[in-house]
Amino acid sequence: MTERVDTDRDLMGAAQRGDGVAFDELVRRHTAAMYRVAYRILNDRAEAEDAVQEAWVSAWRSLHRFRGDAAPTTWLYRVVTNAALAQVRRRKPAVPMDISDESMSHLVSDRESGNPEDHAMRSEEAGRVHRAIATLEPSQRVPLILREFEGMSYEEIAEVLEVNEAALRSRLHRARLALVARLKEMHRE
């Protein structure tokens, strides 16, 4: 029987003790966030879905490795990031980015005005930023995604990527510089 749990840490502990219902609740709570991370790394819906599936299977198999040093969400971000990066390494040719209106809608603010011209300009800029991020190397793209899109702290990202905070800050700095340079290039094109 499933024990009454409310926090992710409680759910993780119950799942580690073999409670499949608790693990299912973790899946319910965190699949959407894990998909966002995988999609932003891979820029392909099907590959992102595969990476999330692979991440959940890996998480289930390695529950015993979760020591509780980090938050369960940090651990899950590490698992999905590793799954997505493994897919990047398995790729043969580059996968073209999906830049449909539907895929870009998450980059446009929900607080936008009803002005269609403003919406079009924001959508165009969001598309340009998304395309520029997709050109970054994974070592730059991943920390940028986790920081700017997922709002994770430097400490959490360092834990996910298994680097120290100084190395992370350096990667983020280089990623931001590369992103600005790429956006300038795209503006000239």
N, C-alpha and C positions, 0 to 999 in steps of 0.2 A: 504494500500500500504506500502511496506517495505521502511523504510528510508535508506539512504546511510550510512552505517557503515563500519568501517575498523578494529577497535580494538575489542578484546574480551569483554572489559568493555562496549563498545558501543552496541555490540550484546546482552550482558546480559541485559542491560537496556531496549533495544527494546523488548527482549523476555519477560521481566517482565511486559511490557505494552501490552502483548498479541500478539506480532509479531511472529507467528509460523515460518516464513521464517528465521528470525534471529536465532531462536532456532535451526532450521535445519542446519544453517551454523555453529553453535557451535558444533553440532553433527558431521558434516563433518570434522571440524578441529581437534577435540579432541578424536574421537572414537579410533583411533589407539593407542594413548598414554594410554588411559584408559584401553584398552585391554592388553597392555604390563604389566601394574601394576597388573591387575586382574590375568593374567596368571602366573606371577611370584609369586603371593601370593598363588594361588590355584593349580598350576602345572597340570592343566587339561584344554584343549581347550574348551570343551563344557561348563564346569562350568564357565570359564572366559567369554565366550560369554554371558551366562545367567547373570552373575554379571554385565556386561556392560549394557545389556538391562535393568536390574533392576535399575541400577544407573541412566540411562537416564530418566526412568519413574519417579523415585524419584526426580531427578533434576527438571523435568518439574512441578511436583506437589508442589515442595517446592521453586520455584523461588522467591516467596515473602520473603523467609528467607535470601536470599543473600543481605547483607547490604552494600557490597562494601568495607568492612574493609580489605579484602584480595583480591588478584587477582582472577578473575573467574577460572583460571586453578587450583589454590590452592583449591578453593571450590569444583571443580569437582573431584580433586584427593581425597578429603575427602569423597565425596559421593561414588565414586567407591571403595575406600578402605573399607568403612563401608559395602558396598554390598558384597564385596569379603569375608570379615571377618564374615559376617552373614552366608555365605555359608559354611565357615570352621566350624562354630558352629553347623550347621545343619547336617554335615556329620556323618554318622554312622562309617563305617570302613575307614581307611586311603585310599586315592585315590593314586594309583601308579603313579609315575611321568612319563610323556611322555618325553623320552630322545632320540627321533628319531633325525636323522641328520637334518631334516627340522626344528624341534623345537629348536635345539641347534644353528642353523646358526646365529641367532641374537647375540650370545655371541662371535662369532669369528669376528675379525676385518676385515673391508673391505679392509684394506691396506695390507693384507697378501701377501706374495710372492707366486709365482706360483709353489713352491716346494711342491709336494704332501706329502712328509714326514713331513715338517714343518706344513702343514695344518692339517695333522692327529694328530700331537702332540698337536697343539692348540685346536683342536676339542675335544680331549680326556681330556685335562685340563679344558676346558670350561664345559664339561659334569660333571667332578668331582666337580667343584665349584658349578654348578647348583644343583647337587644332595645334596651337603653339605648344601647349603642354604635351600633347601626344608626340611631338618631335623630340622631346627631352629623353635622355638616357634613363632607363629605369632607376638607376641609383640617385638620380635627381628628381624624377617624376614622383616616385613613391613618397618621399618625405614631404614634398610640396602638397601632394594630394591629402595626406594625413593631417597636415597642419592647416592648410587653407580651406579645404572642403569639409573635412571631418572635425576640425576644431580641436584636435588632440594637443595636449601639452608637449613641450619638448621632452620632458621626462618619459611620457608615455611612448612617444615616437622612438626615442632612443631604445626603449625596452623592446618595442616591436621589431626594430631593425637590428637589435643586439649590437649597438655601438654606444660609445659614451656621448654625453651631451655636447662636448666640444666638437667631436666629429660630425654630429648631426647638424649643429649650427653652421659648420663649414659647408656641408652638403646643401643645406637650405640656402645659404648665401649664394653659392655657385648656381643653384637651380634658379633662383630669382634673377640673377644676372643673365643666365642663358635664356630665360623666358622673356625678359625685356629685350634682349638682342634679337630673338626670333620674332617677337611682335614688331620690332622696327623693320626687320627684313620683310615681313609680310605686308607691312604698310607701304613699302617701296615697290612691291611686286604688282 
